[in-house]
Amino acid sequence: MAEISTIARPYAEALFEIADKADALGTWSVILGNLATAAESPEVRQLLGNPRVSAIALVDMFAAVSGDSSPETRKLLEALTANQRIAALPSIHEQFEALKNERESTVDAKIESAFPLEGADLAGLVSDLERKFKRKVRPEVTIDPTLIGGVRIAVGDQVIDGSVRGKLAAMAASLTAA
């Protein structure tokens, strides 16, 4: 079977084009986020393979979950259901967000901190990241006490580990390699 990201790409690109022309990137981002979350739930995954659940019932259920019953959303859901591609919704959403971020010159940064990071500290870190990546940064901060101190930042596939735990691990690796 084809890779799920390969299956999702044409859907994401088509949706991005439709949303961009309608100046509705934010709206479609929310709709796809809701659909992706629903598609990932264990309860819905059981329904996807169930022959007793009709395609119309799936479309109706996902339309209700999306919070949007527009013809465009229904057409998307009908196409995904007819082609048995509902399970690709999380990947469609991910690829749509990547296209949206590219258009808006933004990047998502997942910041893990050992301690709460707010106010001027967060603003300074975001400013530094914006200079480094030459894009607007949308931070998502989580607290991870196992880092001991410092932060660990993931932007796309690039990771900046300035945590004490990361530095201790690097030191241990260099000592065992010598």
C-alpha positions, 0 to 999 in steps of 0.5 A: 500500500502507498505511504500515507503521506503520499496519499494525503499530499494531493488532498492537502494541496487541493484543499490549500488551493481552495482555502487560499483562493477563498481567503479561508486558510485559518478556517480550513486549518481548524476544520482539518484539525477537528477532523484529524483529531476525530480520525485518530480516536480509537472509537472512530478507527473501529468504525472505519473498518466496520461494514455496518457503518454506511459511507453516509453515516461516516460523512455525517459524523465527520461533518458534525465533528468538523463544526462545518457542514458546508458543501466543500467540507461534505465533498471532501468527506465524501471523496475521502470516504468513497476512496477509503482515505478517512484514515489519512486525515491526520496526514492531510492536516499536517501537510495542509499546515505545512503549506499554510506555514510556508505561505505565512512565513511562520514556523511552529516551535515546540519548546520544552522547558524544565520550568515555566517560561513566560513573559520576557523570557519567552518573548526573548527566546521567540525573538532569537528563534525568529532571527535564526529561522528568518520566520515568524515563530509560533511557540508551543511551550510544555513543562518537562521537569526531567530536563533538569534545567534549560530548554529543548526546542524542536522546529520542524526536523531541527532540534536545539537541545540546551537542557542540562539533561541533554548536556549530561547525556552528551558528556556521558557519550564523550566520556564512554567513547574515549 
